[in-house]
Amino acid sequence: MQGKIDEVLFAITILERVPTKFLKNIEGIKGLFEIRVEFESNIYRIFCCFDKGNLVVLFNGFQKKSQKTPLVELKKAKSIMEAYFNDFKKQ
C-alpha cells in the first residue's frame, strides 16, 4: 500500500498534467484537492493542497467505502488547510 501511495505522489510531482484518476480538485472548497489511490480492491483518498507552486501539502487520508466522500473528512481537511495557511500568515 505504501509503495502505491509513493508512486502516485511521485507522479503528481513530475507530471505536468496529472490525470484526474490520481488528483482531483474538490468542488466548493478553493485550493483543496484529493489524491486518489487504488490498491487491490480498496480505494484511499488523501486531501492536499499546493503551496508556492510545486509544494504538495498533505492533510488527512482515509479509506473510501462509499461513492460519496464523507462530509466529516471534508470538514477536517478544510480546517487543516485553513490552519496551515493561517500559520504562514502569522510568521
Summary of the structure (lengths in Angstrom):
residues: 91
radius of gyration: 13.2
end to end distance: 36.1
largest distance: 43.3
contacts: 217
relative contact order: 0.16
helix: 36%
strand: 33%
